[in-house]
Amino acid sequence: MIEATYEGRVIARSKDTVVVEGNHYFPLSDVDEQYLTATRSKSLCPWKGVASYYTVQVDGSASRNAAWTYRHPSPLARRIKNRVAFWGDVAVRDAGADSR
């Protein structure tokens, strides 16, 4: 089980992440979208396509562009369509490791 947390709050939890370039991409259905606010930021990856970003907000604290998605990824990156990844102030960890 992989978890993404910000300010002590679990914002995503999944057994079905896809790892690309060291980032866990969570299915959108496993992300608590109440903590995400879309921004206007975009970036272009030569092989994945255009990324769209979110600010992660919990209890008045915000981390701008700490989450991203590829809404229309290139064919090479189709595995990450409808998935969200996190970085920066959002901690992503294997929550199953805590129970071992």
Disulfide bonds with the S-S distance in Angstrom:
none
